[in-house]
Amino acid sequence: MNITPTSFFAGTLIATFIFAGTAPLEAHAAHSRSSSKLEVSGWIPYWRTEAGTKDAMKNLSKMTEINPFAYSVRTDGSLVDTAKIDKQDWQSLIAAAKNKRVKVIPTVMWSDTDNIHKVLSNPVTRAAHVKAIADLVEEKNFDGIDIDYEGKKADTRVHFSAFLSELNDALGKKQLHCTIEARMPLSARFAGTPPPDIEYANDLKEVNRSCDRVRIMTYDQQTADVELNRVARNAKEIYAPVADVKWVEKVVEYMGEDIDKKKMVLGIATYGYIYQIMPHTDGSGYNYIKTEAFNPGYGRQIAKEYKIKPERNRAGELSLTYVPKDQVAALPNQAALAKLAPRGTSSASLASAGALELARTQGRQAPVQYLTWSDSVAIKQKVDLAKRLKLAGVAIFKIDGGSDPKMWKVLK
């Protein structure tokens, strides 16, 4: 059921940040280009090479770019070919992409906080790291590179900006794409007065200056937006989405103060999350514990097994609640909670509504499983948003054969 061997899915808030100003946008990188047609790209994970390359191969006609999630970085800044890009599956896909004029821009992923700072803060090791990437792009004849360095410290900010500028120069006419975390307005992130000394790890204006495309990880919202959480809580609704389209638009407009929307690419999730939710003892709401990620097929499997019809939630995703059949006998099972749910409750909400009623009337807590996932309808909402906001494109995470198969019909 796990869809990744590591925690790739970045949260929306890093430990330390620098405040993003609202100054006019910086100029485009020298080799940036714009297009009136929405660009469609997607990450193909190395841990699902066979399924991912096969899925991408079948749908190349719908894409303008593919992103093999291929390279990682050693502690000294040297590169590791995690995907083994020279293997037949990758080479066949790359050859087919080039034949169809689809760009091949692999991703370098690095999330080692301390060593990112160590390598990038030293001009000598930073230069060696830049050269390694530029040499790789030249040797493999890639169309560019995608930099995805997560978990950086605020102290690394200026050095990361220097790295991007130097890499942009070293790549020449090749494309530099930068994948960065989503950033919300402070009013959405903090319920009260924000801390006075907030710092961010990315200088958005410098990222905008150096990168041809800025890919925003507009997913893994979960419970990060206090404003949207409050609305859902007042309606007594479960709310911990992968990405609410309202939240995505809020992030785009906020980051668009410093990043040219003609460079901006909207990250779109193709997966979902399982939560264990526990009603508050007074029945006023729920506590959430995220357990793991899953592909949409698992949600359909659970729905079939428990005879539940998933419903579209306020975030635009499909969701359902249920009590596992192996629940310990001392706790209420699915049937018991369903009986407590108010008349007219949908099958997708019987377990959660029953648990809430149990807490409200008896002060007893009963855990319930909550599944929410991004299907083709949720994906289309994001695609339509990208078009309406006149962004450069959308980037799908992930292409591995496990997404809603109807996804490909809405990616255009």
N, C-alpha and C positions, 0 to 999 in steps of 0.2 A: 504493500500500500504506500510505502514511502516513495516519493517521486524524486528525491535527490539525496546523495550520500552526505552532503554537507548543508549547512544552513545558508544557502545562497540568497534566499529571499530577504532582502534588506529591510530593516525597520525604517520608520519615517523620522526617527530622531536619533542623532549620534550623541555620544556622551558630552562632547564640548563643541561649541559652534562660534561663528562670528556673524554678527548681524548683517543682513543683506540690505544695502541701501536702495534707493529708488532713482538713482542717477540715470541719464539717458543711456541707451544701449550703445555698446562698443561696436566698432566696425566688424564686418565679417572677416573670417580668415581669408587669406589671399586666394585659396583654391576652393572656397565654398561655392555651391551652386544652388539655385532655387528651382522649383518645378511646381506647376499648377496642379499636377496629379499627385495624389497622396502616395507617398512611398510606403511600401510594406516590407518589413524585415523581421527576422526572428532568430532567436538563439537556439542552437541545436546542441544539447548537452552531451558531453563525452561519455557520461555513464549510461547513455541510451543510444550509442552510436548507430547500431544496426537499424533500430526502429526510427530514430530521428532522421537519419540520412534518407531512408526509404520514404518517410512522410514528406520530407522536403522535396525529394526528387519528383514525386507525383504532383506537387503543387508549385513547381518553379514558375509556371506561367503567371501565377498570381503574385509573385514577389519581385521586388526590385533589388533585394540584397539578402544574402544569408550570412549568419554570424555563427560559425563553429565556436562553441564554448570550449576553446581548445588549449589555451596556454595558462600556466601559473608561473609563480616567481619564487626562486630560492631566496634564502635569507640574505645572500650577498647581491641580489639584484639580477642574477642570471636567469634565463628563461627555461621553463620545463614544458616539453610537448606532452601535456597530459592526455590529449586526445589521440596521440600517435597519428598525426595528420597524413602521413605518407601511406597509410593503409588503404586498401582497395575501396572500402566503402566511402571514405572521404574523397579520395581522388576521383572516383566516378562522379560524385556529386559536384565537385569543383569543376571538372571538365564540362559537365552538362550545364552548370550555371554560366560559365564563360561563353559557351556556345549560344546560350539564350540571352546574353548580355546582362546577366544578373550579377551584381557585384559580390565579391567574396571578401568579407572584412571580418576576420576572426577576432575573438575577444581574449584579452589578457586580464585574468582575474587575480586580485591580490587582496587579502584581508588580514594580513599580519601587521597589526597596528604599529608595533615598535620598530619592526624592520623596514616598513614603508618609510617611517620618519628617518631612520638611520641612513638608508640608502639615498633618499631624495634630499636630505639636508646637507649632504657632503657633495660639493661640486664635482669631485673626481668620480665617485661611485654613481652619481646621477648621470654624468656624461656617458659612462660605460653602459648604464641601463638604457639610455636613449639610443646609443649606437646598436645595442643588441636588438632592440625592437625594429629600428630602421633597417638593419641588415636582414632581419627575418622577413620583413615585408618585401624587400628587394629580391632576396634569394628565392622566395616562394611565389613571387609575382602576384602577391595579393593586391587588392585595390586600395587597401588601407588597413588600419588597425582600430579596434575598439578598446578603450581603456576603462576598466571597471575596478577601481581601487576603493574598497570600502573600509569603514571603521577607522578612518584616519583621525588623528588628533588635531585640535585647533592649531597647535604649534606647528603642524606640518603644512598648514594652508599656503603660506608664501612659497614654500619649497615645491609643493605640488603645482602651483601656478607656474613656477619657473620650469618645472619638468614638462608641462604641457606646451609651453611656448617653445622650448628647445626641441621637443619632439615634433611639433608642427613644422619647424624649420627644417629638421632633418628628413622629414618625409617628402619634402618637395611638393610635387603635384599629387601625391597619394593622399587619401582622405584620413583625417583624424576624427574619430568619433569618441565621445566621452559619455559614459554611463554614470549617472550620479543619483544620489538619494533625493526623494521628494522633500519639499520644504513647505510648511504651512504658515499662514499668518499667525502671529503670536496669540491673537485672540481665540484662535481655534485650538491652540496647543495647551493653553493654560486657563484654568477656570478663574483664577484671580489675577492679581497684578504679576506680570512676568518678572523673573529675576532681572536685576539691572545689568548684569555682566554676561549676558548670553553671547557665546561665540560659536561660529560654524566652521566646519572643516573645509568647505568649498567656497572659494571666492567666485561668485557667480559671474561677475563681470569679466574676470580673467578667463574663466572657463569659456564664456561666450566669445571672447577675443580669439582664443587659440583653436577652438574645436569647430569642425565643419558641421557636425551634428551633435546635439546635446540630448541624450536619451534619458528621460526622467523615469525613475522607478516608481511609477504611480500605481503601486500595489502594496499589499501588506499594511493596509490602513488599520485594521483591527479596532482597537478602542482608543486610537490616538486623538481623534477630533472631539474635543469636549462639547462643542456646540451641537454637532450632529448626534452625539451620544445623549445629550440632554433631551432633544426632541424625541428620540426613540424611547427613552426612559419614561418620559411623561405620557407616552402612548402605551406604556407597558409592553413594549416590543423588544424582542431579542435583537441585538445590534452589535455585530463584530465582523464586518465585511472584509473580504479581500480588498475590494475597492469600490466604494460608492461613487457613482458618476458625479454626484454633487461635490464630493471631496476632491475628485480628480480635477474638476473644473476650478475649484478653489486653489488647488496647488498650481495649476497652469497659469492662472491669472496672477498669482502672487510671484511666481518665479519669472513670469513674463515681463516683470518690471526690469529685470536685469539680463534676461536671455531673449534674443531675437526669436520670435515665434516661427520665423521662416527656417530656423535651424532646429527647432524643438521637435523631438520625437516622443510620442506618448507610449510608455511601457504598459502593456496589457497582459494581465495574468490569464492563464488557461487552466488553473488548478483551483482547489478549494482547501478548506481547513476543517478539522474536527475539533470541537470544543467540548469539554465537560462543563455544563452550566449548573449552578446551584442557586436556587431562589434565596433571597434574603428572608430571614425568619418572619418579617412582617409582611412579606408578599409584595414589596415595593419594587422589586427588580431582581437582577441576577448578578452573580459573580461568574467570571469566565476563566477557564484554564485551557489554553491551547495545547492540544496533544500532538497532532501531526498533520501533514499535508496529504492530499490525495488527488487523483485524477477523476474527472467527471464520471467515468464508468463505475467507480465505487459508489458514488451517490445513487446512481441508477440501480445498482445491485441491492443496496440497503432498502431503497424504496420498494423494489419488487418483493424482497424477502419479508418486509414488515407490512406490505399492502398499504403503503403510504403514497399519496400523490404530492410530490414536491410543489412548493408554492413560490411565487416571485415575491421577494421581500422588498423592503423600502429602499435597499441599496441597488436593486435591479438584478440581484443574483437569485439562483435557485437555492432553497433551503428546506430542511425538515428537522424534526426532533423525534427521538425515540429512546426507549430503554432497552439495552442489550438483553438478549434472552438468557445470558449467563450472569445477570445481575444477582447479587447475593440475596438470599431468601428474606433477610431481615428488612430489606428495602422494598418499596412499592415497585411492582412490575409495570409493563406497558398497559395492560388491561386495567389495573387498579387506578392508574393516573388518568386514563381515558375516561373512566366513569366520573371522575371528579371535575373534568373540564366542563366549562359552561356549554349549554346546548348551542348547537350550530358551529362549534369550533371545527376548523378544517382538520383533516387527517394529519397534515404536516405539523400541526401545533398541539395535538391532543396531549402529548407527553409533557411539554413545557407548560401548557395552560393548566393541566392537572396538578403539576408540581407547584405552580404558583398558588393555586387555590388551596392546596394542602398547607402551605406555609401561612397563607393569609388567615385560614380558619382554625388551624390546629397548631401553628407555630412549629411544624415539623418540616425538615428539609429532605428532599429527595433529588439525587443527581440525575441529570438527563444528558444524553448526547445530542449535540447540535452540529449539523453539517451545513455549510454554505459554500457554494462554488460558482465559478465563472463559466457559463455556458455560452452558446453562440449569440443568444439575445443580449446578455450582459456585455459580450465583446462588441457587438454591433453598436451598443450605446456609446462605447468609447470611440469606435471608429467614426460614428456620426459627430461626436464632440470634436474630434481632431479636425474633421472637415469644417465644421462650423467656426472653429477658432482659427482656421487657416494655418494649421501646423504643417511641418514638413512631412510628417508621416507617423506611422505606428510601428512598434516593435513588440513582437509576441514572445513571451516567456511562458511556455517553452514549446518547441516543435519536437515531439518524441513519439508520435502515434497515439498518445493518451488523451489528447484534447477532444472536445466535442467535435465530431466529424463535420457538423454543419458550419463550423467556424470558417472553413475555406470559402463558403458562399458569401460571407459578409465582409471578407477582407478584400476590398476593392475601392 
